[in-house]
Amino acid sequence: MINIASSFTLPNGSILKNRIVKSAMSENFGTRHHAPSKGLINAYKVWAKGNPGLLITGNIMIDSMALGEARNVVVEDYKDFELLKKWAKSVEGTGVHLWPQINHPGRQAFAAINRETVGPSAISLNMGNTSKMFKLPTALTEEAIWDIIKRFGNTARIMKEAGFTGCQIHGAHGYLVSQFLSPISNVRTDQFGGSISNRARFVLEIYREIRYQVGSGYPIGIKINSADFQTGGFTELESLEVIRLLENEGIDLIEISGGTYEKPAMIQGDRKKSTIAREAYFLDYIEKARKLIKTPLLLTGGIRSVSVMEKALKDGNLDFIGLARPFCLYPNLANQVFDGSVKRFETPIPNIGIKFLDKLGGVELPWYELQIQRIGKGKSPKTNLPGILALWFSLKSLFVKSFWRNK
């Protein structure tokens, strides 16, 4: 495990002590007022003791009026600054980096918890039976676009001041940055639409604004789709062009993922036998990316075996191994890799037999969120947790948030 345990210096000079990264996953574990809860902070203390090189938080929303989930943490001002500082100190003394993933949901915002939904264009999600859960978005004006760009920078700066050691832009999975990149959701005819260079303008301006507000010595990363896996959507060739543009800007770390709510490849992978056998969902793409750019690459999705992690790093096509769900069931994950006590991190796929919900991850996602909550409350993960309990948790959180929104 020479490669996994080795340190790595990012372009800005920050050093990650090993190659294991807890990638962002939805926690849905903030308070009713969208502050970090005590349990959320404690979960990161537990993970930090597990000794990864980097912990990336779940969604930190830039606007309290634009939520992805009912219990998202929102950072738009300093009202929860003391709690943010406590969260940043959760890794104190461990040498582990802690970065917030900064996000705006755009049209992927549940109608039950958002009064208004916005997007690059007035185009609804196409999700069959679940489409009614989302409103037709209002197309953003250019003035509103620039306001959102400023908000990304504002949130990054506040998190830096609180003590977080870097940040990640969420540019994948069909959220707002991803929506601007896709010709399915972005049919604008101004400077933010049309060609891939125009559609990429939004994310490039976000990067520039964050860099302006946090300075040159602070690492900035991005999670980006290898593709949307939808006909007429954001393609692999376009994605390769965007990461080339981001490298030219000086970004420090690029995480590769894929899919949207409409086509959740980030949950399912492509399900080809060859992909299942080698575990990594987006390895073909990252091999192409490595030939194109020198920016450090992080691959997340499907990797479970320590031998696969080590080989992927040894082959040189990527620099970091991203793991998300395994951290929910193996809080001491990195230490278990290093001491050889676990060779493969098993992650069950809970379901309840309702096809469209199981396919969307409507049970799977909250099931893992509940595991995070158990960790934050000082309990051990529970692999036999009923799937129906996760569905109830998801529906309950939406109902409660909807009640308080309309109160």
Beta strands, then each sheet from edge to edge (+ up, - down):
strand 1: 8-9
strand 2: 15-16
strand 3: 20-22
strand 4: 54-61
strand 5: 73-74
strand 6: 97-103
strand 7: 118-119
strand 8: 138-139
strand 9: 167-171
strand 10: 220-225
strand 11: 253-257
strand 12: 297-300
strand 13: 320-323
sheet 1: 1+ 2-
sheet 2: 5+ 4+ 3+ 13+ 12+ 11+ 10+ 9+ 6+
sheet 3: 7+ 8+
end
